[in-house]
Amino acid sequence: MIKLFFAVVFTMCFSCMLYAQDNYVADVKVQGNKKLKTAFIKKVASVKSGTILDSLRIEEDMKLLKRLPSISHAYYQVFRTENGTYNVFYNIEENFTLIPLVNFYTTDDDEFAYRIGLYEFNAFGSNVIIGGFYQKDIYDSYAINFRAPFLFSRRLGLAVNYQDLTTQEPVFFEDETAQYKYNNESFEVLGLYQFNFHNRLEFGINYFVEDYRFKGENINNRPELNVPKWLAKGIYEYNNLNYFYHFVSGFRNIFNFQYVTSSNDMLPDFFIGWNDFFYFKRIGDKGNWANRVRIGLSTNDETPFAPFSVDNNINVRGVGNTIDRGTGTIVFNTEYRYTLYEKNWFVLQGNAFVDAGTWRNPGGDFGDFSKKDNVKIYPGLGLRFIHKKIYNAIFRIDYGYGISKNATKGFVFGIGQYF
């Protein structure tokens, strides 16, 4: 009887070992990549040699890879080996990632302005982003950026940014709108940490100097500033988006909080925070419904230098360049994107949109959000010219037409989807 018992136990254990072996990954093989390093793909993938074969983890790896700037599409294959384990093949379609940046627009004085730059989104074959830009917006500006999300491990990375940005900015007083020459020179270091497939965190500091100089004759003795400041920043993101070339589905949430302290005792410390919620849905073979909701608040100081602006390049297409400022914002953008023509690498996409937003006046209350003067509603139409094999190669043209109080209208041009 005892011998029979041990025989049964041995048989069961051996069967379990065979069953477990049948579901193990022998190797992860990468195909189709050229510039992107195989070692990098294996580094960021959750499926490793010797792990249990799990289709859910493979699908998550596919989503992760398709989010990377260097990859336009990815898919997998699984093959059983002679000894009963499995080889998993990750098939990669790469993007072209050395991307020129070209953007042009008009200033508040209807002068021509532009930004040109060059960015490599797959430096060293490891999805390191290096680049910079030069901007002519009445004044000269430039920036240099470095971002390596997987620099230290598949979870930990680093970003370093420097910019010297000078623009002409309208500042709104009770009795006039004054024009200032605004300069912001900053140096920023951020740590990047990915908790898991869906959740990540950015945290760091930014040292910057803000300079506001009144343009023209300052007959009303308007304030001027030159103040060094420190900024502590935290960004938390939940990302459950799935990409199929230019189509997007799923939802994403980004919360951004900043605390700013000044070396000038006359200027109090303040906070600013905002949350962006995105929702995308595929509709049929050619349609894509896209939505963004932004809610933001800052310290409610009664100041003409309030942080949230009303600007057609940021939140409401057609409204104009920085036409107002506030200490709180609620913005809703919705658009339906439809593929009008697609052949090989090229896609022509049309879209119909509605942008709506409202702001809290500096020093005001939450009732400001419902005031007619603060509410902006702009429907419109647009076109997208898309290259499927070049990262973010989307040239957009939108025309927004206001239907709210004191409405305007106009074209907005840019690179990449509006949101």
Phi, psi and chi 1 to 4 in degrees:
 res  aa     phi    psi   chi1   chi2   chi3   chi4
   1 MET       -  -42.9 -178.7   65.4   70.3      -
   2 ILE   -64.6  -41.3  -65.3  176.2      -      -
   3 LYS   -62.8  -39.7  -68.9 -177.6  178.0  179.9
   4 LEU   -63.8  -40.7  178.7   60.8      -      -
   5 PHE   -60.7  -48.1  172.6   78.6      -      -
   6 PHE   -66.2  -33.9  -80.6  109.8      -      -
   7 ALA   -64.2  -42.2      -      -      -      -
   8 VAL   -65.3  -45.8  170.9      -      -      -
   9 VAL   -60.5  -44.0  170.7      -      -      -
  10 PHE   -61.7  -43.7  177.4   80.1      -      -
  11 THR   -61.7  -42.5  -57.8      -      -      -
  12 MET   -64.7  -43.7  -68.1  176.2   62.4      -
  13 CYS   -63.8  -42.5  -68.8      -      -      -
  14 PHE   -65.2  -38.9 -175.6   71.7      -      -
  15 SER   -64.4  -40.2  -62.2      -      -      -
  16 CYS   -63.7  -39.1  -71.1      -      -      -
  17 MET   -64.4  -42.3  -69.5  174.1   62.6      -
  18 LEU   -64.1  -41.9  -72.2  176.1      -      -
  19 TYR   -63.7  -43.2  177.9   79.4      -      -
  20 ALA   -63.8  -42.2      -      -      -      -
  21 GLN   -60.2  -37.9 -175.3 -174.7   37.3      -
  22 ASP   -60.9  -21.4  -74.0  -11.8      -      -
  23 ASN  -111.4   21.8  -71.2  -84.1      -      -
  24 TYR  -100.9  150.2  -90.8   80.2      -      -
  25 VAL   -86.9  121.2  175.5      -      -      -
  26 ALA   -75.7  -44.6      -      -      -      -
  27 ASP  -159.8  152.0 -165.7   12.7      -      -
  28 VAL  -106.9  117.4  177.3      -      -      -
  29 LYS  -110.7  141.1  -58.7  179.8 -176.9  -65.4
  30 VAL  -114.8  130.8 -178.1      -      -      -
  31 GLN  -129.3  150.3  -60.2 -177.7  138.4      -
  32 GLY    90.7  -16.1      -      -      -      -
  33 ASN   -78.9  144.3   56.3  -48.8      -      -
  34 LYS  -120.5  -67.2  -62.1  175.7 -178.1  177.5
  35 LYS   -79.3  -36.5 -177.4  177.6  179.5 -179.8
  36 LEU   -70.5  127.1 -172.8   62.0      -      -
  37 LYS   -75.1  137.9  -68.5 -178.0  177.5  178.2
  38 THR   -60.7  -39.4  -62.9      -      -      -
  39 ALA   -61.3  -35.2      -      -      -      -
  40 PHE   -67.6  -44.1  169.9   78.1      -      -
  41 ILE   -60.5  -43.0  -62.2  175.0      -      -
  42 LYS   -67.0  -30.0  -69.5 -171.6  174.3 -175.7
  43 LYS   -67.0  -42.8  175.2 -177.5  177.1 -179.4
  44 VAL   -87.4  -18.2  -59.5      -      -      -
  45 ALA   -72.5  145.0      -      -      -      -
  46 SER   -85.8  -23.0   62.6      -      -      -
  47 VAL   -83.5  123.5  175.2      -      -      -
  48 LYS  -125.0  163.2  -49.4  -75.3 -173.6 -176.3
  49 SER   -62.0  129.1  176.3      -      -      -
  50 GLY    95.6   -8.2      -      -      -      -
  51 THR   -87.1  164.9   59.9      -      -      -
  52 ILE   -70.9  136.9  -64.6  175.1      -      -
  53 LEU   -66.8  119.2 -177.6   66.2      -      -
  54 ASP  -137.6  111.1 -173.9  -22.6      -      -
  55 SER   -64.0  -30.6   60.9      -      -      -
  56 LEU   -67.2  -40.4  -66.7  179.1      -      -
  57 ARG   -68.4  -35.2  -67.2  179.7   67.6 -176.8
  58 ILE   -65.1  -42.8  -64.0  175.3      -      -
  59 GLU   -62.5  -38.5  -71.0  -70.4  -11.3      -
  60 GLU   -65.0  -38.5  -74.2 -166.9  -12.2      -
  61 ASP   -62.0  -39.2  -80.8   -9.7      -      -
  62 MET   -62.8  -43.5  -68.0  -61.4  101.0      -
  63 LYS   -61.9  -43.6  -71.7 -177.8  179.9 -180.0
  64 LEU   -61.8  -46.8  172.7   63.6      -      -
  65 LEU   -63.1  -39.9  -67.1  174.7      -      -
  66 LYS   -71.1  -15.9  -72.0 -174.2  -76.0 -174.1
  67 ARG   -79.5  -20.9  -69.6  177.0 -170.5  171.4
  68 LEU   -70.1  140.5  -61.6  177.9      -      -
  69 PRO   -59.0  -28.1  -22.5   32.3      -      -
  70 SER   -80.1   -8.6   58.8      -      -      -
  71 ILE  -121.5  124.9  -63.9  176.6      -      -
  72 SER   -87.9  -30.4   64.0      -      -      -
  73 HIS  -160.8  151.5 -171.5   57.2      -      -
  74 ALA  -147.3  146.2      -      -      -      -
  75 TYR  -149.8  169.0   61.4   97.0      -      -
  76 TYR  -132.0  161.5   68.8   91.6      -      -
  77 GLN  -137.3  147.9  -63.3  167.1  -63.6      -
  78 VAL  -125.6  128.8  178.6      -      -      -
  79 PHE  -128.3  136.5  -63.5   98.9      -      -
  80 ARG   -80.2  135.8 -173.3 -178.0  176.3   93.8
  81 THR   -89.8  173.3   65.6      -      -      -
  82 GLU   -65.5  -29.4  -68.2 -179.1   -5.4      -
  83 ASN   -91.8    9.3   64.2    0.6      -      -
  84 GLY    93.9   -3.8      -      -      -      -
  85 THR   -90.0 -171.9   57.4      -      -      -
  86 TYR  -131.2  141.9  -68.4   86.7      -      -
  87 ASN  -100.6  131.5  -76.1  -35.8      -      -
  88 VAL  -109.3  124.4 -179.8      -      -      -
  89 PHE  -105.4  123.2  -73.3   78.0      -      -
  90 TYR  -100.3  115.1  -76.6    2.7      -      -
  91 ASN   -99.5  125.7  -60.6  -75.3      -      -
  92 ILE  -114.9  132.8  -54.6  -61.3      -      -
  93 GLU  -111.8  113.7  -64.4  178.9   19.6      -
  94 GLU   -83.6  150.7  -71.9 -169.4   -1.7      -
  95 ASN   -88.4  155.5  -87.8  -35.4      -      -
  96 PHE   -79.8  128.0 -178.2   77.2      -      -
  97 THR  -119.9   -0.6   53.6      -      -      -
  98 LEU   -90.1   98.9 -177.1   60.8      -      -
  99 ILE  -114.7  122.6  -51.1  -60.4      -      -
 100 PRO   -73.6  146.9   25.7  -32.2      -      -
 101 LEU  -108.9  121.5  170.8   67.2      -      -
 102 VAL  -135.7  120.8 -179.3      -      -      -
 103 ASN  -142.9  138.2 -158.0   -4.1      -      -
 104 PHE  -139.4  151.3   55.1   91.3      -      -
 105 TYR  -164.5 -177.0   50.8   96.6      -      -
 106 THR  -112.9  148.9   57.1      -      -      -
 107 THR   -83.0 -179.3   68.6      -      -      -
 108 ASP   -64.7  -22.3  -66.9  -44.9      -      -
 109 ASP   -95.3   16.2  -67.5  -21.4      -      -
 110 ASP    61.5   25.7  -68.7  -33.7      -      -
 111 GLU   -87.3  155.9  -66.5 -172.8   31.2      -
 112 PHE   -76.4  132.3  180.0   72.2      -      -
 113 ALA  -132.2  154.2      -      -      -      -
 114 TYR  -154.2  161.4   62.0   89.3      -      -
 115 ARG  -135.0  126.4  175.5 -179.4  -71.3 -170.5
 116 ILE  -126.3  145.2   56.6  173.5      -      -
 117 GLY  -165.4 -176.6      -      -      -      -
 118 LEU  -146.4  129.8 -173.7   66.6      -      -
 119 TYR  -132.0  134.8  -77.7   84.4      -      -
 120 GLU  -104.2  119.3  170.6   56.8   67.1      -
 121 PHE   -96.8    2.6  -71.8   87.3      -      -
 122 ASN  -142.7   48.7 -172.1   25.9      -      -
 123 ALA   -63.2  141.5      -      -      -      -
 124 PHE    61.3   16.4  -44.1  116.1      -      -
 125 GLY    65.2   21.7      -      -      -      -
 126 SER  -130.6   25.2  -60.5      -      -      -
 127 ASN    57.9   32.2  -86.2  -96.6      -      -
 128 VAL   -84.2  131.5  173.5      -      -      -
 129 ILE  -101.6  121.3  -57.3  171.3      -      -
 130 ILE  -131.9  133.6  -59.3  175.7      -      -
 131 GLY   176.9 -172.7      -      -      -      -
 132 GLY  -171.3  173.6      -      -      -      -
 133 PHE  -144.7  159.5   66.9   80.6      -      -
 134 TYR  -119.0  136.1  166.6   78.2      -      -
 135 GLN  -126.6  135.5  176.4  176.4  -68.4      -
 136 LYS  -117.3  100.5 -176.2   67.4  173.8 -179.8
 137 ASP  -129.6   74.1 -173.5  -16.3      -      -
 138 ILE    69.8  -48.2  -58.1  178.3      -      -
 139 TYR  -113.5  165.4  -53.5  103.6      -      -
 140 ASP   -87.8  139.4  -61.3  -37.1      -      -
 141 SER  -142.8  158.5  -57.3      -      -      -
 142 TYR  -156.5  163.8   62.0   93.3      -      -
 143 ALA  -152.3  152.6      -      -      -      -
 144 ILE  -130.2  133.3  -59.2  171.5      -      -
 145 ASN  -131.8  140.8  -52.2  107.6      -      -
 146 PHE  -136.2  130.0  171.4   86.2      -      -
 147 ARG  -145.6  121.2 -175.0  178.9 -178.6   88.3
 148 ALA  -132.3   87.7      -      -      -      -
 149 PRO   -63.5  -23.3  -19.0   31.3      -      -
 150 PHE  -119.6   32.5  -51.9   99.3      -      -
 151 LEU   -62.1  -46.8 -179.2   63.0      -      -
 152 PHE   -96.7  -31.3  -55.7  111.8      -      -
 153 SER  -165.2 -176.7   69.9      -      -      -
 154 ARG   -71.6   -5.0   68.8 -176.5  -59.7  -94.1
 155 ARG  -116.2  -26.9  -64.3 -173.8 -177.0  -84.2
 156 LEU  -118.6  130.5 -174.0   61.8      -      -
 157 GLY  -143.2 -168.7      -      -      -      -
 158 LEU  -148.7  145.4  179.9   72.9      -      -
 159 ALA  -133.9  139.3      -      -      -      -
 160 VAL  -134.3  130.0  179.9      -      -      -
 161 ASN  -134.9  140.0  -57.8  -63.2      -      -
 162 TYR  -132.1  136.6  172.9   79.5      -      -
 163 GLN  -145.9  148.8   75.1  167.4   14.5      -
 164 ASP  -130.2   95.0 -171.0  -20.0      -      -
 165 LEU  -110.4  125.0 -174.7   64.9      -      -
 166 THR  -128.5  126.1  -53.8      -      -      -
 167 THR  -141.0  167.5   57.5      -      -      -
 168 GLN   -96.1  123.8  178.9  174.4  -59.8      -
 169 GLU  -122.6  132.0  -65.5  -72.9  -24.6      -
 170 PRO   -76.5  136.8   28.1  -32.7      -      -
 171 VAL  -122.3  130.5  177.4      -      -      -
 172 PHE  -101.9  112.6  -54.9   96.4      -      -
 173 PHE  -102.4  171.0  -60.7   94.9      -      -
 174 GLU   -62.7  -36.0  -70.3 -175.0    1.2      -
 175 ASP  -109.4   -1.5   54.6  -12.0      -      -
 176 GLU  -164.1  160.6   70.5  168.2  -25.9      -
 177 THR  -107.6  115.5  -61.3      -      -      -
 178 ALA  -101.3  149.2      -      -      -      -
 179 GLN  -101.0  130.6  -63.3  -65.3  -28.7      -
 180 TYR  -121.1  148.4  -82.7   72.5      -      -
 181 LYS   -88.3  115.2  178.7 -177.3  178.4 -178.4
 182 TYR  -109.6  130.6  171.6   71.4      -      -
 183 ASN  -127.2  134.6  175.1  -99.4      -      -
 184 ASN  -131.8  110.2 -176.0  -44.7      -      -
 185 GLU  -108.1  122.5 -175.5  177.1    9.0      -
 186 SER  -139.8  154.1   67.5      -      -      -
 187 PHE  -133.6  128.3 -178.1   78.1      -      -
 188 GLU  -131.8  139.1  178.7  178.7   77.1      -
 189 VAL  -129.1  128.3  178.7      -      -      -
 190 LEU  -128.4  137.6  -63.2  172.9      -      -
 191 GLY   -91.4  140.3      -      -      -      -
 192 LEU  -118.2  122.9  -46.0  175.5      -      -
 193 TYR  -133.2  129.1 -175.2   76.7      -      -
 194 GLN  -107.7  112.7 -177.2  168.5  -60.5      -
 195 PHE   -67.0  -46.0  -65.8   97.0      -      -
 196 ASN  -158.6 -166.2   51.3   42.1      -      -
 197 PHE   -59.1  -34.3  173.9   69.3      -      -
 198 HIS   -98.6  -24.7  -66.3  -64.6      -      -
 199 ASN  -119.4  134.1  -61.0  -84.2      -      -
 200 ARG  -143.5  163.5   70.9  174.5 -174.0   89.2
 201 LEU  -138.6  138.3  176.4   68.2      -      -
 202 GLU  -117.1  137.8  -63.1 -175.1   15.3      -
 203 PHE  -149.8  142.2   52.4   93.3      -      -
 204 GLY   173.3 -165.9      -      -      -      -
 205 ILE  -129.9  157.5   57.5  172.7      -      -
 206 ASN  -139.8  124.5 -177.1  -48.3      -      -
 207 TYR  -104.6  127.0  174.5   77.1      -      -
 208 PHE  -146.6  159.3   63.6  104.3      -      -
 209 VAL  -122.0  122.1  178.8      -      -      -
 210 GLU  -101.2  134.4  -78.4 -167.6  -49.0      -
 211 ASP  -132.3  118.0 -172.9  -83.2      -      -
 212 TYR  -112.8  118.5  -79.4   91.5      -      -
 213 ARG  -120.9  125.6  -63.5  -64.2  168.8 -172.8
 214 PHE   -65.3  136.3 -169.7   87.7      -      -
 215 LYS   -96.8  133.8  -68.7 -164.7   65.5  176.6
 216 GLY    90.2 -165.8      -      -      -      -
 217 GLU   -82.9  120.5 -172.9  178.5   -2.7      -
 218 ASN   -87.7   69.8 -166.3   -2.6      -      -
 219 ILE   -72.4  -23.1   59.0  176.1      -      -
 220 ASN   -97.0    9.5  -67.5  -37.5      -      -
 221 ASN    54.5   51.5 -164.1   28.8      -      -
 222 ARG   -71.6  150.6  -64.5  -55.7 -173.3 -170.9
 223 PRO   -69.4  147.8   25.2  -35.1      -      -
 224 GLU  -125.7  148.4  -64.9 -174.5  -31.8      -
 225 LEU  -133.6  146.2  -60.6  172.8      -      -
 226 ASN  -147.2   98.4 -177.8  -85.8      -      -
 227 VAL  -133.8  122.0 -175.5      -      -      -
 228 PRO   -72.9  141.1  -15.1   29.6      -      -
 229 LYS  -140.0  154.8  -62.9 -178.9  178.9 -179.1
 230 TRP  -114.6  141.0  -74.5   95.0      -      -
 231 LEU  -129.8  125.7 -179.7  153.4      -      -
 232 ALA  -100.0  130.7      -      -      -      -
 233 LYS  -126.8  141.7  173.9 -170.7  -72.5 -171.9
 234 GLY  -139.9  133.6      -      -      -      -
 235 ILE  -128.8  124.3  -59.7  173.3      -      -
 236 TYR  -116.1  130.2  174.5   76.9      -      -
 237 GLU  -127.9  134.5  177.1 -174.5   15.4      -
 238 TYR  -111.5  123.8  176.5   84.1      -      -
 239 ASN  -127.7  116.2 -169.7  -26.6      -      -
 240 ASN  -127.6   38.8 -167.0   28.6      -      -
 241 LEU   -86.9  147.4  -63.3 -178.7      -      -
 242 ASN  -126.4  130.3 -168.4   18.1      -      -
 243 TYR  -109.3  141.7  -68.0   85.3      -      -
 244 PHE  -134.0   93.0 -176.6   76.9      -      -
 245 TYR    53.6 -118.1  -64.5  104.9      -      -
 246 HIS   -88.1   -1.5   54.7  -74.0      -      -
 247 PHE   -90.8  144.5  -66.7  107.5      -      -
 248 VAL  -132.7  141.6 -169.7      -      -      -
 249 SER  -140.9  154.3   58.1      -      -      -
 250 GLY   108.6 -167.1      -      -      -      -
 251 PHE  -137.8  161.6   64.5   91.8      -      -
 252 ARG  -148.5  143.3  177.6 -173.4 -173.7 -167.7
 253 ASN  -134.4  131.5 -165.2   82.4      -      -
 254 ILE  -127.7  122.9  -55.7  174.6      -      -
 255 PHE  -111.7  126.6  175.1   69.7      -      -
 256 ASN  -121.7  123.2 -168.4  -44.2      -      -
 257 PHE  -129.0  135.2 -177.5   84.0      -      -
 258 GLN  -134.8  139.5  -58.6  175.2    7.7      -
 259 TYR  -120.3  125.6 -177.5   80.9      -      -
 260 VAL  -116.1  129.9 -178.3      -      -      -
 261 THR  -124.4  145.9 -176.3      -      -      -
 262 SER  -115.6  150.8  169.0      -      -      -
 263 SER   -80.3   -7.9   61.3      -      -      -
 264 ASN   -96.9  118.3 -172.1  -28.0      -      -
 265 ASP   -64.9  -18.0  -66.3  -25.1      -      -
 266 MET   -75.1  -19.0  -61.2  -67.5  -68.3      -
 267 LEU  -107.3  116.2  -62.8  174.9      -      -
 268 PRO   -71.5  155.8   26.7  -33.9      -      -
 269 ASP   -65.4  151.9  -61.4  -13.5      -      -
 270 PHE  -148.8  164.1   74.1   93.5      -      -
 271 PHE  -120.1  158.7   76.5   87.3      -      -
 272 ILE  -145.6  134.6  176.4  174.0      -      -
 273 GLY  -145.5  145.8      -      -      -      -
 274 TRP  -150.4  154.3   65.4   92.5      -      -
 275 ASN  -126.6  128.3 -169.8   85.9      -      -
 276 ASP  -110.1  124.5  -72.5  -29.4      -      -
 277 PHE  -113.3  127.5  176.4   81.4      -      -
 278 PHE  -117.5  139.9  -58.2   87.4      -      -
 279 TYR  -138.3  128.0  175.6   72.2      -      -
 280 PHE  -127.3  141.7  -58.8   87.7      -      -
 281 LYS  -141.0  129.5 -178.3  177.3  177.1   60.0
 282 ARG   -73.6  134.8  -71.1  -75.9  -55.8  -89.0
 283 ILE  -125.1  105.7  -60.3  177.0      -      -
 284 GLY    68.1 -158.1      -      -      -      -
 285 ASP   -85.5  -20.7  -66.5  -29.4      -      -
 286 LYS  -121.6  -10.2  -62.2 -176.8  177.2 -178.5
 287 GLY  -100.4  149.9      -      -      -      -
 288 ASN  -146.1  117.4 -151.4  166.4      -      -
 289 TRP   -95.7  126.8 -176.2   33.7      -      -
 290 ALA  -125.8  139.4      -      -      -      -
 291 ASN  -141.2  145.0  -58.0  -89.6      -      -
 292 ARG  -139.4  134.2  176.4  179.7   67.2  173.7
 293 VAL  -123.6  124.6  177.7      -      -      -
 294 ARG  -118.2  130.1  167.7  171.3  -71.0 -172.3
 295 ILE  -125.8  125.2  -60.8  175.0      -      -
 296 GLY  -140.7  147.6      -      -      -      -
 297 LEU  -140.5  150.5  -71.4  173.8      -      -
 298 SER  -136.2  172.8   70.5      -      -      -
 299 THR   -54.4  131.7  -58.3      -      -      -
 300 ASN   -89.4   58.4 -166.1   23.3      -      -
 301 ASP   -77.3  145.4  -65.7  -33.8      -      -
 302 GLU   -84.1   86.9 -168.0  169.3  -12.7      -
 303 THR  -136.5  146.0  170.8      -      -      -
 304 PRO   -74.8   -8.9   25.4  -33.8      -      -
 305 PHE  -101.8   38.7  -53.6  105.2      -      -
 306 ALA   -60.9  147.1      -      -      -      -
 307 PRO   -79.9  -28.2   27.1  -33.9      -      -
 308 PHE   -92.4  124.2  -66.1  110.1      -      -
 309 SER  -109.5  157.0   62.3      -      -      -
 310 VAL  -100.6  110.6 -172.6      -      -      -
 311 ASP  -150.3  132.6 -169.7  -59.4      -      -
 312 ASN   -72.1  -13.1   58.6 -162.8      -      -
 313 ASN   -84.9   -8.1  -69.8  -56.2      -      -
 314 ILE  -118.7  -45.5  -59.2  172.7      -      -
 315 ASN  -137.4  -33.8   38.7   48.2      -      -
 316 VAL  -134.1  107.0  179.5      -      -      -
 317 ARG   -70.0  125.5  -76.3  164.5  -80.0 -167.8
 318 GLY   100.8   -8.0      -      -      -      -
 319 VAL   -77.9  -23.5   75.2      -      -      -
 320 GLY   115.4  174.0      -      -      -      -
 321 ASN   -91.4  110.9  -65.6  -31.6      -      -
 322 THR    46.6   67.8  -45.0      -      -      -
 323 ILE   -89.2  -11.9   65.6  164.8      -      -
 324 ASP  -164.4  166.6 -156.0   -6.0      -      -
 325 ARG  -136.0  158.6  -65.4  179.7 -177.4  -86.2
 326 GLY  -157.1  171.1      -      -      -      -
 327 THR  -104.0    7.5   56.8      -      -      -
 328 GLY  -155.9  152.2      -      -      -      -
 329 THR  -149.4  144.0 -178.3      -      -      -
 330 ILE  -133.1  120.2  -58.5  172.9      -      -
 331 VAL  -131.4  137.1  174.5      -      -      -
 332 PHE  -128.9  123.1  174.1   62.2      -      -
 333 ASN  -119.6  128.5  -52.3   99.8      -      -
 334 THR  -136.3  140.2 -175.5      -      -      -
 335 GLU  -151.6  150.7   66.8 -179.7   29.5      -
 336 TYR  -111.0  117.7  178.8   67.5      -      -
 337 ARG  -100.4  133.2  -54.3  165.8 -176.1  170.7
 338 TYR  -134.7  130.3 -173.8   80.0      -      -
 339 THR   -76.1  110.7  -60.2      -      -      -
 340 LEU   -83.3  -33.7  -58.5  171.4      -      -
 341 TYR  -154.5  136.9  176.5   80.8      -      -
 342 GLU  -146.7  127.4 -180.0  175.5    3.2      -
 343 LYS  -152.5  122.9 -172.6  172.6 -176.7  179.9
 344 ASN    53.8 -114.6  -62.2  -34.4      -      -
 345 TRP   -88.7  -11.9   56.7  -93.0      -      -
 346 PHE  -104.5  139.1  176.3   73.0      -      -
 347 VAL  -133.5  131.6  176.7      -      -      -
 348 LEU  -107.6  120.0  175.3   63.5      -      -
 349 GLN  -121.3  133.9 -170.4 -179.8   71.7      -
 350 GLY  -104.5  157.7      -      -      -      -
 351 ASN  -149.0  147.9   76.9  -53.3      -      -
 352 ALA  -119.0  133.5      -      -      -      -
 353 PHE  -138.3  162.1   65.7   85.3      -      -
 354 VAL  -134.8  121.4  176.9      -      -      -
 355 ASP  -109.3  131.4  -66.6  -18.3      -      -
 356 ALA  -140.5  141.8      -      -      -      -
 357 GLY  -159.2  160.7      -      -      -      -
 358 THR  -147.8  156.1 -178.4      -      -      -
 359 TRP  -133.7  151.8  -77.8 -101.1      -      -
 360 ARG   -93.4  130.0 -179.3  178.7   67.0  179.5
 361 ASN   -67.4  147.7  -62.1  -34.9      -      -
 362 PRO   -56.3  124.8  -25.1   34.3      -      -
 363 GLY    79.8    1.7      -      -      -      -
 364 GLY   -85.4 -163.3      -      -      -      -
 365 ASP  -127.2 -178.8   54.7   38.1      -      -
 366 PHE   -67.8  -17.2  -69.2  113.2      -      -
 367 GLY   -64.6  -18.2      -      -      -      -
 368 ASP   -62.0  -28.6  -70.0  -13.6      -      -
 369 PHE   -63.3  -23.4  -73.0  123.5      -      -
 370 SER  -100.4    0.8   60.9      -      -      -
 371 LYS   -74.7  137.6  -69.1 -178.9  178.4  178.3
 372 LYS   -60.1  -35.1  -69.5 -176.2  178.5 -179.9
 373 ASP   -65.2  -23.7  -72.8  -18.8      -      -
 374 ASN   -97.2  -13.8  -66.3  -19.3      -      -
 375 VAL   -88.7  128.6  176.1      -      -      -
 376 LYS  -121.1  126.8  -47.0  -65.4  179.5 -174.4
 377 ILE  -129.6  120.2  -57.0  174.0      -      -
 378 TYR  -135.0  101.1  -80.3   67.5      -      -
 379 PRO   -79.7  164.6   27.0  -30.9      -      -
 380 GLY  -178.2 -179.3      -      -      -      -
 381 LEU  -130.2  156.2  -60.9  172.1      -      -
 382 GLY  -156.4  171.7      -      -      -      -
 383 LEU  -130.8  149.8  -71.3  173.3      -      -
 384 ARG  -128.5  129.2  -54.9  -71.3 -176.2  -91.9
 385 PHE  -108.9  112.5  -57.1   87.1      -      -
 386 ILE  -119.1  132.2  -58.3  172.2      -      -
 387 HIS  -102.9  118.1 -165.7  -58.1      -      -
 388 LYS   -73.8  -17.4  -67.5  169.1   63.0  175.9
 389 LYS  -110.1    6.3  -63.5  -64.2 -176.7  179.3
 390 ILE  -120.5  127.0  -59.5  177.8      -      -
 391 TYR   -60.0  127.4  174.1   66.6      -      -
 392 ASN    58.2   24.9 -154.7   35.6      -      -
 393 ALA   -83.0   73.6      -      -      -      -
 394 ILE  -126.9  111.4  -57.1  172.2      -      -
 395 PHE   -96.6  124.4  177.4   72.7      -      -
 396 ARG  -118.0  145.7   58.4  177.4  161.5   82.5
 397 ILE  -131.6  125.1  -55.4  172.3      -      -
 398 ASP  -129.0  146.3  -70.8  -45.1      -      -
 399 TYR  -125.3  116.7 -178.7   79.2      -      -
 400 GLY  -107.4  140.6      -      -      -      -
 401 TYR  -128.6  115.6 -172.2   94.5      -      -
 402 GLY   -75.3  141.3      -      -      -      -
 403 ILE  -122.5    5.1   59.4  173.9      -      -
 404 SER   -97.0 -176.7   49.5      -      -      -
 405 LYS   -63.4  139.6 -173.5  176.5  179.5 -179.9
 406 ASN    55.4   41.6  -59.8  -39.4      -      -
 407 ALA   -76.2  155.5      -      -      -      -
 408 THR  -125.8 -167.4   58.2      -      -      -
 409 LYS  -157.2  160.1   56.7 -176.1 -179.3  -65.3
 410 GLY   167.2  168.2      -      -      -      -
 411 PHE   -88.8  149.7  -74.6   96.6      -      -
 412 VAL  -132.1  126.3 -178.8      -      -      -
 413 PHE  -112.7  154.2  -57.0   89.8      -      -
 414 GLY  -178.2  174.7      -      -      -      -
 415 ILE  -109.3  132.8  -57.4  -64.1      -      -
 416 GLY    88.7  161.2      -      -      -      -
 417 GLN   -62.0  153.2  -65.5  -74.7    9.0      -
 418 TYR   -62.7  -32.9 -167.2   65.2      -      -
 419 PHE  -155.5      -   59.1   90.6      -      -
